[in-house]
Amino acid sequence: MKRASLAIAMLAYLAIQVTAQGAEARDVWKPVRPRATAVSEALTTDRGAVSEALTTDRGDGVSDTGGPPTLSVGMSKVFYMRNGDMFKGSVQAIADDGVVTLETSDGVLYIPASQFLKETARVTKNSGTQYRGEVLSEDPVGFALRTNYGEIVVSKTDIQSMSRYLGEKQITRREERRRFFQGDETLTHLFLDPTAFGLEERTFYVTGISLGFGFTRDFMLMSRMFDSVNGDINLGPQFTLLKRRRGSSEIAVAIGGRLYTTHDMRQEYSRYGHFIDYNGAKVDDLDRHDPMRDVEEHLVDASKRANEEVFGELYGVMSWRGGLRDGRGKWGLHLGARTNSLAWQDRPALKAGSEWRSFKPYRVWLALDYDMSKRVKFLTEVFADNGWRWRNFESVVEDYFSDDTPGVLNFTEGTYRPVDIDLGFLIAPTDTLRIGAHFQDPYITFYWKFAQF
């Protein structure tokens, strides 16, 4: 328990530190009253661009370009003046006489509101949606715009093209969208546990033990293919109940499960074998060479046919992802819980001298993913599982390749650990392939994901 407490404390500390970075990025997405944030260094412009804007034809400008600009305390972006000056900063105060207090990196300026030029934009998103309106605020992640019909936020990663205007004159300004803002991968699973972010519509997914397909934005179906090949046909649906996105942040809630039609329940009995008492002693406390450590030795009928039953799992998970303060990537938290049908199924009959202790199967996890670079994620997880057994790498390889069910991980042997921690890395060598390594069963993971299959 000391190790578990230390592990939980370490993960909590890491989450707090990252939250401090992510909180500021989340706050900027309040278009009615944007808070002051650092203006993106990725946006490059110069003083000549303003002068050019005053002599450039309007072209296909946006509507409602006339009138005074909207100014409010907390606005943070590049401000353009009528005399050609421009300042990167945030509005700190607006006096009754119309003088604006503008804080910049070089000092505090006091500028009459009549000297500000109105900046508008025409944005075309990757989806084809177009917006026209006044630029209220801007940061490394996106823009807040006031359109004729309300205020919206647009992530830079969603922008296909964008034109800016000062008054009715177009200004040339290069946008660096920096695709790493979004990261290359939204995880559907973290190690052995699902997240609430399911597969996108018409996305095909295959790993070393399972495959899946996203039928809609809110429904995907998975199956452990080698179990099915070995006669235990199974399906694992996941339904997204809630999915909301605001700026660079997104949150989702999902429920799911897995149903096995002809499951060898001896695997599950062995996984929870530490709940069997034999002549007053726990099975796991017996000598390693004692044959009674084998759970099947306690069953009245240990044949496969007698122990094949319908078996199911149920889980719920909530996930959140948000941008880091500098815009270079995202981080996410995932909280979930799972149980299985042993919670209500009858236990098998045991031989004389052996008996089941009462238990309800559960697994609860808190996981974190962090974009270290465009192609590398750091992953970590703390979990409590009253059926978890730790195994070394050699045992896992033997289980996967050498027993009578190749490609199937049984998780029936090993040392019982009710609370444990895992950490590792996920690398994206190509646009479709992901390879991961971590310190718990199954140690190595890989999968392919094909969008718009």
C-alpha positions as CSV (number, residue, x, y, z in Angstrom):
1,M,0.0,0.0,0.0
2,K,2.9,2.4,0.6
3,R,4.0,1.8,-3.1
4,A,0.4,2.5,-4.2
5,S,0.2,5.7,-2.1
6,L,3.5,6.9,-3.6
7,A,2.3,6.1,-7.1
8,I,-1.0,8.0,-6.6
9,A,0.9,10.9,-5.1
10,M,3.3,11.0,-8.1
11,L,0.5,11.0,-10.6
12,A,-1.5,13.6,-8.7
13,Y,1.6,15.9,-8.6
14,L,2.2,15.5,-12.3
15,A,-1.5,16.3,-13.0
16,I,-1.4,19.4,-10.8
17,Q,1.7,20.7,-12.6
18,V,0.2,20.1,-16.0
19,T,-3.1,21.6,-15.0
20,A,-1.3,24.8,-14.1
21,Q,-0.2,25.0,-17.7
22,G,-3.5,23.9,-19.2
23,A,-5.7,26.2,-17.1
24,E,-4.5,29.4,-18.8
25,A,-5.1,27.9,-22.2
26,R,-8.6,27.0,-21.3
27,D,-9.4,30.4,-19.9
28,V,-8.8,32.2,-23.2
29,W,-11.8,30.6,-24.7
30,K,-14.4,33.1,-23.3
31,P,-15.3,35.2,-26.3
32,V,-17.6,37.5,-24.4
33,R,-14.9,38.8,-22.1
34,P,-11.5,37.3,-23.2
35,R,-8.8,37.2,-20.6
36,A,-5.3,38.6,-21.2
37,T,-3.0,36.0,-22.6
38,A,0.3,36.0,-24.5
39,V,-0.2,36.8,-28.2
40,S,1.1,34.1,-30.5
41,E,4.7,34.4,-31.5
42,A,3.8,32.2,-34.4
43,L,2.0,35.0,-36.2
44,T,4.5,37.1,-38.2
45,T,3.8,40.6,-39.5
46,D,5.5,44.0,-39.8
47,R,4.7,47.6,-39.7
48,G,4.6,47.8,-43.5
49,A,1.6,45.5,-43.5
50,V,-0.5,48.1,-41.9
51,S,0.5,50.8,-44.5
52,E,-0.1,48.3,-47.3
53,A,-3.6,47.6,-45.9
54,L,-4.5,51.2,-46.3
55,T,-3.8,51.1,-50.0
56,T,-4.9,47.6,-50.9
57,D,-8.2,46.9,-52.6
58,R,-10.9,45.4,-50.5
59,G,-11.2,42.2,-52.6
60,D,-13.6,39.7,-51.1
61,G,-13.8,41.4,-47.7
62,V,-16.1,40.7,-44.9
63,S,-19.4,42.2,-44.0
64,D,-19.8,44.8,-41.3
65,T,-16.3,46.2,-41.6
66,G,-17.3,49.7,-40.8
67,G,-17.9,51.3,-37.3
68,P,-15.7,51.4,-34.3
69,P,-13.9,48.3,-33.0
70,T,-15.1,46.4,-30.0
71,L,-12.8,47.0,-27.0
72,S,-13.2,45.4,-23.6
73,V,-11.0,44.7,-20.6
74,G,-9.1,41.5,-21.1
75,M,-8.9,41.6,-24.9
76,S,-5.5,40.2,-26.0
77,K,-4.2,40.4,-29.6
78,V,-2.4,42.6,-32.1
79,F,-4.0,46.0,-32.1
80,Y,-3.7,48.3,-35.2
81,M,-3.7,52.1,-35.0
82,R,-4.9,54.6,-37.6
83,N,-1.4,56.2,-37.9
84,G,0.1,52.8,-38.9
85,D,1.4,51.7,-35.5
86,M,0.6,48.3,-34.1
87,F,0.9,46.8,-30.6
88,K,0.8,43.3,-29.2
89,G,-0.8,43.5,-25.8
90,S,-3.9,43.3,-23.7
91,V,-6.5,45.9,-22.6
92,Q,-6.3,46.6,-18.9
93,A,-8.8,49.4,-18.5
94,I,-11.1,51.8,-20.5
95,A,-11.7,55.2,-18.9
96,D,-14.9,57.1,-19.1
97,D,-13.4,59.6,-21.6
98,G,-12.5,56.7,-24.0
99,V,-8.8,56.4,-23.2
100,V,-7.7,52.7,-23.4
101,T,-4.9,51.4,-21.1
102,L,-3.0,48.9,-23.2
103,E,-0.3,46.7,-21.5
104,T,2.5,45.6,-23.9
105,S,5.8,43.8,-23.3
106,D,7.5,47.2,-23.7
107,G,5.3,49.2,-21.3
108,V,1.8,50.6,-20.6
109,L,0.3,52.8,-23.3
110,Y,-2.7,55.2,-23.1
111,I,-4.5,55.4,-26.4
112,P,-7.8,57.1,-27.3
113,A,-10.3,54.5,-28.5
114,S,-10.9,56.5,-31.7
115,Q,-7.3,55.6,-32.8
116,F,-8.0,51.8,-32.9
117,L,-8.7,50.2,-36.3
118,K,-11.4,47.5,-36.5
119,E,-9.8,44.1,-37.4
120,T,-12.1,41.7,-39.1
121,A,-11.5,38.3,-40.6
122,R,-13.0,35.8,-43.1
123,V,-12.3,32.2,-42.0
124,T,-12.9,29.0,-43.9
125,K,-12.6,25.8,-41.9
126,N,-11.5,22.4,-43.1
127,S,-15.1,21.3,-42.9
128,G,-16.1,24.0,-45.4
129,T,-17.8,26.2,-42.8
130,Q,-17.2,29.9,-43.2
131,Y,-17.3,32.7,-40.6
132,R,-17.0,36.5,-41.1
133,G,-16.6,38.8,-38.1
134,E,-14.5,41.0,-35.9
135,V,-11.4,39.5,-34.2
136,L,-12.0,39.9,-30.5
137,S,-9.0,37.9,-29.1
138,E,-6.3,35.6,-30.3
139,D,-3.8,33.3,-28.7
140,P,-1.5,30.4,-29.9
141,V,-4.5,28.1,-30.1
142,G,-7.2,30.1,-31.9
143,F,-9.4,33.1,-32.4
144,A,-12.6,34.5,-30.8
145,L,-14.8,36.2,-33.5
146,R,-17.9,38.3,-33.2
147,T,-20.1,37.5,-36.2
148,N,-23.5,39.1,-37.1
149,Y,-25.2,36.2,-35.3
150,G,-23.1,35.7,-32.2
151,E,-19.6,35.1,-30.8
152,I,-17.7,31.9,-31.7
153,V,-14.2,30.5,-31.2
154,V,-12.2,28.9,-34.0
155,S,-9.2,26.6,-33.4
156,K,-6.2,27.3,-35.7
157,T,-5.9,23.6,-36.5
158,D,-9.4,23.7,-38.0
159,I,-8.6,26.6,-40.4
160,Q,-8.2,26.0,-44.1
161,S,-7.8,29.6,-45.1
162,M,-8.1,33.0,-43.5
163,S,-8.2,36.7,-44.7
164,R,-7.8,39.7,-42.4
165,Y,-9.0,43.2,-42.9
166,L,-8.5,46.6,-41.3
167,G,-11.5,48.6,-42.0
168,E,-12.3,47.7,-45.6
169,K,-8.7,47.0,-46.6
170,Q,-7.1,43.6,-46.7
171,I,-3.9,43.0,-44.7
172,T,-1.3,40.5,-45.7
173,R,-0.4,38.4,-42.7
174,R,1.0,34.9,-42.6
175,E,-0.6,32.3,-40.3
176,E,1.4,29.5,-38.9
177,R,-1.2,26.9,-37.9
178,R,1.4,24.6,-36.3
179,R,-0.5,21.4,-36.5
180,F,1.2,20.1,-33.4
181,F,-1.4,22.2,-31.5
182,Q,-3.8,19.4,-32.1
183,G,-1.4,16.5,-31.8
184,D,-1.4,13.5,-34.1
185,E,-3.4,11.1,-32.0
186,T,-6.5,11.0,-29.9
187,L,-6.3,7.8,-27.8
188,T,-9.2,5.3,-27.9
189,H,-7.3,3.1,-25.4
190,L,-4.6,3.8,-22.9
191,F,-2.7,0.5,-22.1
192,L,-5.5,-2.0,-21.5
193,D,-8.2,0.5,-20.6
194,P,-10.6,2.5,-22.9
195,T,-10.9,6.3,-23.0
196,A,-14.2,8.1,-23.8
197,F,-12.8,9.2,-27.2
198,G,-14.1,6.6,-29.5
199,L,-13.1,6.0,-33.1
200,E,-14.2,8.5,-35.6
201,E,-16.8,7.6,-38.2
202,R,-15.6,5.1,-40.8
203,T,-12.3,4.5,-39.1
204,F,-10.8,1.0,-39.0
205,Y,-8.6,0.0,-36.1
206,V,-6.5,-3.2,-35.6
207,T,-4.0,-4.2,-32.9
208,G,-2.1,-7.4,-32.0
209,I,-5.2,-8.7,-30.1
210,S,-8.2,-6.9,-31.4
211,L,-9.9,-4.9,-34.2
212,G,-12.6,-2.3,-34.3
213,F,-14.6,0.1,-36.5
214,G,-16.2,3.5,-35.9
215,F,-19.7,3.3,-37.3
216,T,-20.7,6.9,-36.3
217,R,-19.2,9.6,-34.2
218,D,-20.9,8.2,-31.1
219,F,-20.7,4.4,-31.7
220,M,-17.8,2.0,-32.3
221,L,-17.5,-1.7,-32.1
222,M,-14.4,-3.7,-31.0
223,S,-13.7,-7.5,-31.0
224,R,-10.8,-9.5,-29.7
225,M,-10.2,-11.4,-32.9
226,F,-8.0,-14.2,-31.6
227,D,-10.5,-15.1,-28.9
228,S,-13.2,-15.3,-31.7
229,V,-10.9,-17.4,-33.9
230,N,-10.5,-19.8,-30.9
231,G,-14.3,-20.2,-30.6
232,D,-15.0,-17.5,-28.0
233,I,-16.8,-15.0,-30.3
234,N,-17.1,-11.6,-28.7
235,L,-18.2,-8.0,-29.3
236,G,-17.3,-4.8,-27.5
237,P,-19.6,-1.8,-28.2
238,Q,-18.9,1.7,-26.9
239,F,-21.4,4.5,-26.9
240,T,-20.5,8.1,-26.5
241,L,-23.1,9.8,-24.2
242,L,-21.5,13.3,-24.2
243,K,-18.9,15.0,-26.3
244,R,-18.3,18.7,-26.0
245,R,-15.5,20.9,-27.5
246,R,-14.7,24.4,-26.5
247,G,-11.6,25.9,-28.1
248,S,-8.7,23.6,-27.5
249,S,-10.5,21.6,-24.8
250,E,-12.8,18.7,-25.2
251,I,-14.6,16.4,-22.8
252,A,-16.4,13.1,-23.4
253,V,-18.3,10.5,-21.4
254,A,-18.8,7.0,-22.7
255,I,-20.2,3.6,-21.6
256,G,-19.3,0.3,-23.1
257,G,-18.7,-3.4,-22.5
258,R,-17.8,-6.7,-24.0
259,L,-19.9,-9.9,-24.4
260,Y,-18.2,-13.3,-24.8
261,T,-20.5,-16.1,-26.1
262,T,-18.5,-19.2,-25.1
263,H,-15.9,-18.0,-22.6
264,D,-13.6,-20.4,-20.7
265,M,-14.5,-19.3,-17.2
266,R,-11.5,-21.1,-15.8
267,Q,-9.5,-18.0,-16.8
268,E,-11.6,-15.8,-14.7
269,Y,-11.6,-18.2,-11.7
270,S,-7.8,-18.3,-11.8
271,R,-7.6,-14.5,-12.0
272,Y,-9.6,-14.3,-8.8
273,G,-8.1,-17.4,-7.2
274,H,-6.8,-15.4,-4.3
275,F,-10.5,-15.3,-3.0
276,I,-10.4,-19.1,-2.5
277,D,-9.6,-20.5,1.0
278,Y,-8.2,-24.0,1.2
279,N,-8.3,-25.6,4.7
280,G,-8.3,-22.1,6.2
281,A,-5.4,-20.7,4.2
282,K,-5.5,-18.4,1.1
283,V,-4.6,-20.2,-2.1
284,D,-2.0,-17.5,-3.0
285,D,-0.3,-18.1,0.4
286,L,0.5,-21.8,-0.3
287,D,4.0,-22.9,-1.3
288,R,4.8,-22.2,-4.9
289,H,5.3,-25.9,-5.6
290,D,2.0,-26.9,-3.9
291,P,-0.3,-28.2,-6.7
292,M,-3.2,-26.7,-4.8
293,R,-2.1,-23.3,-5.9
294,D,-3.7,-24.2,-9.2
295,V,-7.3,-23.1,-9.0
296,E,-8.5,-25.9,-11.3
297,E,-7.5,-28.4,-8.6
298,H,-10.2,-26.9,-6.4
299,L,-13.0,-27.2,-9.0
300,V,-15.4,-30.2,-8.7
301,D,-15.5,-30.3,-12.5
302,A,-12.5,-28.6,-14.1
303,S,-13.2,-29.7,-17.7
304,K,-13.4,-26.9,-20.4
305,R,-16.9,-27.9,-21.5
306,A,-18.3,-27.7,-18.0
307,N,-16.8,-24.2,-17.6
308,E,-17.8,-22.5,-20.9
309,E,-20.4,-19.8,-20.2
310,V,-21.6,-16.5,-21.5
311,F,-19.4,-13.8,-19.9
312,G,-19.6,-10.0,-20.0
313,E,-17.9,-6.8,-18.9
314,L,-19.3,-3.3,-18.3
315,Y,-17.5,0.0,-18.0
316,G,-17.9,3.7,-17.9
317,V,-15.2,6.3,-18.6
318,M,-14.9,10.1,-18.7
319,S,-12.1,11.8,-20.6
320,W,-10.8,15.4,-20.9
321,R,-8.1,16.8,-23.2
322,G,-6.9,20.4,-23.3
323,G,-4.0,22.5,-24.8
324,L,-0.8,23.2,-23.0
325,R,-0.1,26.9,-22.2
326,D,2.5,27.3,-25.0
327,G,0.2,25.6,-27.5
328,R,2.7,22.9,-28.3
329,G,0.5,19.9,-27.9
330,K,-2.2,18.6,-25.5
331,W,-2.6,16.6,-22.4
332,G,-5.5,14.5,-21.2
333,L,-7.0,12.8,-18.1
334,H,-9.1,9.7,-18.1
335,L,-11.1,8.3,-15.2
336,G,-13.0,5.0,-15.5
337,A,-14.4,2.0,-13.7
338,R,-15.2,-1.5,-14.9
339,T,-16.8,-4.7,-13.5
340,N,-17.8,-8.1,-15.0
341,S,-20.5,-10.7,-14.8
342,L,-18.9,-12.5,-11.9
343,A,-20.5,-9.8,-9.8
344,W,-23.8,-11.6,-10.2
345,Q,-23.0,-15.0,-11.6
346,D,-22.9,-18.1,-9.3
347,R,-19.5,-19.3,-8.4
348,P,-18.5,-22.9,-9.5
349,A,-18.7,-25.7,-6.9
350,L,-15.5,-26.4,-5.1
351,K,-14.1,-29.6,-3.6
352,A,-14.3,-30.3,0.2
353,G,-12.0,-28.1,2.2
354,S,-12.2,-25.2,-0.4
355,E,-14.6,-22.3,-0.4
356,W,-15.1,-19.0,-2.1
357,R,-14.8,-15.8,-0.1
358,S,-17.3,-13.0,-1.0
359,F,-16.0,-10.5,-3.6
360,K,-17.2,-8.2,-6.3
361,P,-14.9,-7.7,-9.3
362,Y,-13.8,-4.2,-10.1
363,R,-11.2,-2.1,-11.8
364,V,-10.8,1.6,-11.4
365,W,-8.2,3.7,-13.2
366,L,-6.9,7.2,-13.5
367,A,-4.7,7.8,-16.6
368,L,-2.8,10.7,-18.1
369,D,-1.5,11.2,-21.6
370,Y,0.9,14.1,-22.5
371,D,2.2,15.2,-26.0
372,M,6.0,15.3,-25.6
373,S,6.3,16.0,-29.4
374,K,4.4,15.7,-32.6
375,R,5.1,12.0,-32.7
376,V,5.6,11.0,-29.1
377,K,3.2,10.7,-26.2
378,F,4.0,10.0,-22.5
379,L,1.4,7.8,-20.8
380,T,0.9,6.8,-17.2
381,E,-1.9,5.2,-15.2
382,V,-2.7,4.3,-11.6
383,F,-5.3,1.6,-11.2
384,A,-7.0,-0.5,-8.5
385,D,-8.0,-4.0,-9.7
386,N,-9.0,-6.9,-7.4
387,G,-8.2,-9.4,-10.2
388,W,-4.9,-7.9,-11.4
389,R,-1.8,-10.2,-11.6
390,W,1.6,-8.9,-12.4
391,R,3.7,-11.0,-14.8
392,N,7.2,-10.6,-16.2
393,F,7.9,-10.0,-19.9
394,E,8.9,-13.7,-20.5
395,S,5.6,-15.0,-19.1
396,V,3.6,-12.6,-21.3
397,V,5.5,-13.7,-24.5
398,E,5.0,-17.3,-23.6
399,D,1.3,-16.7,-23.0
400,Y,0.8,-14.9,-26.3
401,F,2.8,-17.3,-28.5
402,S,3.2,-20.7,-26.9
403,D,0.1,-22.0,-25.2
404,D,-3.0,-23.6,-26.7
405,T,-4.7,-20.2,-27.5
406,P,-2.1,-18.2,-29.5
407,G,-2.8,-14.5,-29.7
408,V,-4.9,-14.5,-26.5
409,L,-3.7,-13.0,-23.2
410,N,-5.2,-14.9,-20.3
411,F,-3.9,-12.9,-17.3
412,T,-4.4,-16.0,-15.1
413,E,-0.9,-16.3,-13.6
414,G,1.4,-14.0,-11.7
415,T,1.5,-12.1,-8.4
416,Y,-1.7,-10.5,-7.2
417,R,-1.4,-6.7,-6.9
418,P,-4.6,-4.9,-5.9
419,V,-3.2,-1.5,-6.7
420,D,-0.5,-0.8,-9.3
421,I,1.0,1.8,-11.6
422,D,2.1,1.7,-15.3
423,L,3.9,4.2,-17.5
424,G,5.3,4.2,-21.0
425,F,5.5,5.9,-24.4
426,L,3.6,5.8,-27.6
427,I,5.4,6.6,-30.9
428,A,3.9,7.4,-34.3
429,P,6.4,6.4,-36.9
430,T,3.8,6.8,-39.7
431,D,0.4,8.4,-40.1
432,T,-1.3,5.1,-39.5
433,L,1.0,3.0,-37.2
434,R,1.5,3.5,-33.5
435,I,4.0,1.6,-31.4
436,G,4.1,1.7,-27.6
437,A,6.2,0.3,-24.8
438,H,5.4,0.3,-21.0
439,F,6.2,-1.6,-17.8
440,Q,3.1,-3.8,-17.4
441,D,1.4,-6.6,-19.2
442,P,1.5,-6.7,-22.2
443,Y,4.7,-4.5,-22.3
444,I,4.6,-3.8,-26.1
445,T,1.6,-2.5,-28.0
446,F,1.0,-1.5,-31.6
447,Y,-1.9,-0.7,-33.7
448,W,-3.0,0.6,-37.1
449,K,-5.7,3.2,-37.5
450,F,-7.1,3.9,-41.0
451,A,-9.4,7.0,-41.3
452,Q,-12.2,7.1,-43.9
453,F,-11.8,3.4,-44.5
